[in-house]
């Protein structure tokens, strides 16, 4: 699965901004985080290019909002699998730490999302298998084959299918930035090795 060794954490290529923040940066970081939660390193990296961070905020906010037509669980399946396939331990860890419990993901499912495949026995719901197959195909081929699309259409409407495609693409972009800038993992976030299958 992940093809990049993330057990050794290199120094960041672009160091995240540290407080105190300029007023405009502080306001942008507040918009990007839940109230009262300190900004994560990735967002503190984004704001070093403030126009980009401002442009990203609208779409990123949509992807994590209730306006997204996918459920929270469906959303997290897409995000966790995408980040794992991209070898993006940083963003994967943030989402597992913040959302795995809220999405009712079991430890076996988190392990499968990270190191396994849609045919693992922890996936009993055919809808969820179809979602994971679509994410894998998008990662591997940049499209979804007819068989998987037909399976998706049994469970998702057109809006949900479009949201799935763009959500997967968005987290490829996020993974590219996190990996490319070598953002260091958050202290309280898990690592890939923490959910590795037991030998």
C-alpha positions in Angstrom: 0.0 0.0 0.0 1.9 3.2 1.1 5.0 3.2 -1.1 6.8 5.9 0.8 8.6 5.1 4.1 7.1 7.5 6.6 8.8 5.9 9.7 11.7 8.4 9.4 10.4 11.9 9.6 12.6 14.4 7.7 12.8 18.1 8.6 10.1 20.2 6.8 11.1 21.7 3.5 8.9 24.7 4.2 8.7 25.4 7.9 5.2 26.1 9.2 4.6 29.6 10.4 4.8 30.1 14.2 2.9 32.6 16.3 2.5 35.5 16.8 0.8 35.7 13.4 0.1 38.8 11.4 -3.5 39.9 11.7 -4.6 38.7 8.3 -2.9 35.3 8.8 -4.4 34.9 12.2 -7.9 35.5 10.9 -7.3 33.0 8.0 -6.1 30.3 10.5 -9.2 30.9 12.7 -11.4 30.4 9.6 -9.6 27.1 8.8 -9.9 25.5 12.3 -12.7 24.7 14.7 -13.2 27.4 17.4 -10.6 27.2 20.1 -8.4 24.5 18.3 -4.8 25.6 17.6 -4.0 25.6 13.9 -2.4 22.4 12.6 1.1 22.5 10.9 -0.3 22.0 7.4 -2.5 25.0 7.7 0.4 27.0 9.1 2.3 26.0 6.0 -0.5 27.0 3.7 -0.7 30.5 5.1 2.9 31.2 4.2 1.3 31.7 0.8 -1.7 33.6 2.0 -3.5 34.1 -1.3 -3.4 30.4 -2.0 -4.6 29.6 1.5 -7.5 32.0 1.1 -8.4 30.5 -2.2 -8.3 26.9 -0.8 -10.4 27.7 2.2 -13.7 27.9 0.3 -13.4 24.5 -1.3 -11.8 22.8 1.7 -14.6 24.2 3.9 -17.1 22.6 1.5 -15.4 19.2 1.5 -15.7 19.0 5.3 -19.1 20.6 5.7 -22.6 19.3 5.9 -23.2 20.7 2.4 -21.1 17.8 1.0 -23.7 15.2 -0.1 -21.7 12.3 1.3 -22.1 11.2 4.9 -19.3 11.8 7.4 -18.5 8.1 7.3 -18.4 8.0 3.5 -16.3 11.1 3.4 -13.8 9.7 5.8 -13.5 6.4 3.9 -12.6 8.4 0.8 -10.1 10.7 2.7 -8.4 8.0 4.7 -8.0 5.7 1.8 -6.8 8.4 -0.5 -4.2 9.7 1.9 -3.0 6.1 2.7 -2.7 5.3 -1.0 -0.7 8.6 -1.5 1.6 7.6 1.4 0.5 10.8 3.2 0.9 9.9 6.8 0.4 13.5 7.9 -3.1 14.1 6.6 -4.1 10.4 7.2 -3.1 10.8 10.8 -5.0 14.1 11.3 -8.2 12.6 9.9 -7.9 9.3 11.9 -7.2 11.3 15.1 -10.1 13.7 14.6 -12.7 11.7 12.8 -12.3 7.9 13.0 -14.3 7.6 16.1 -17.0 10.0 14.9 -17.2 8.0 11.6 -17.6 4.7 13.6 -14.5 3.2 12.0 -13.3 0.1 13.9 -9.6 -0.5 14.5 -9.8 -3.3 11.9 -11.3 -0.9 9.3 -8.6 1.8 10.0 -5.9 -0.9 9.5 -7.6 -2.0 6.3 -7.9 1.5 4.9 -4.2 2.0 5.5 -2.7 -1.4 4.7 -5.4 -3.6 3.2 -8.0 -3.7 0.5 -11.8 -3.5 -0.1 -12.0 -7.3 0.1 -10.9 -7.5 3.7 -13.5 -9.1 5.9 -14.0 -6.0 8.0 -16.0 -4.5 5.0 -19.4 -6.1 5.1 -21.3 -3.3 3.4 -21.2 -3.5 -0.4 -21.6 0.3 -0.6 -18.4 0.8 1.3 -16.5 -1.8 -0.8 -17.7 0.1 -3.9 -16.5 3.4 -2.5 -13.1 2.0 -1.6 -12.7 0.3 -5.0 -13.5 3.6 -6.7 -10.9 5.4 -4.6 -8.3 2.8 -5.5 -9.1 2.9 -9.2 -8.9 6.7 -9.2 -5.5 6.5 -7.5 -4.2 3.8 -9.9 -5.8 4.8 -13.2 -7.3 8.3 -12.8 -10.8 6.9 -13.7 -13.4 4.4 -12.5 -14.2 1.3 -14.6 -17.8 0.5 -15.7 -18.3 -2.3 -13.2 -17.3 -0.1 -10.2 -19.3 2.8 -11.5 -22.4 0.6 -11.8 -21.9 -0.6 -8.2 -21.6 3.0 -7.0 -24.8 4.0 -8.8 -26.7 1.4 -6.7 -25.9 3.3 -3.6 -25.1 6.9 -4.5 -26.9 9.5 -6.5 -25.3 11.7 -9.2 -24.4 14.5 -6.7 -22.8 12.0 -4.3 -20.8 10.4 -7.2 -19.4 13.8 -8.2 -18.6 14.7 -4.6 -16.7 11.4 -4.3 -14.6 12.1 -7.4 -13.7 15.6 -6.4 -13.1 14.7 -2.7 -10.6 12.0 -3.8 -8.9 14.5 -6.1 -8.8 17.2 -3.4 -7.1 14.9 -1.0 -4.6 13.9 -3.7 -3.7 17.6 -3.9 -3.5 17.9 -0.1 -1.3 14.8 0.1 1.0 16.2 -2.6 1.5 19.4 -0.6 1.9 17.6 2.8 4.3 15.1 1.3 6.2 17.6 -0.9 6.8 20.1 1.9 7.5 17.3 4.4 5.1 18.5 7.0 6.0 16.8 10.3 3.2 14.7 11.9 1.1 16.2 14.6 2.2 15.1 18.1 -1.1 13.5 18.9 -1.8 11.9 15.5 -1.2 8.2 14.8 1.4 6.9 12.4 1.0 4.2 9.7 3.0 1.8 11.9 0.5 2.2 14.7 -2.2 0.5 12.7 -0.1 -2.1 10.9 -1.6 -5.6 10.8 -0.5 -8.0 13.5 1.9 -10.6 12.1 
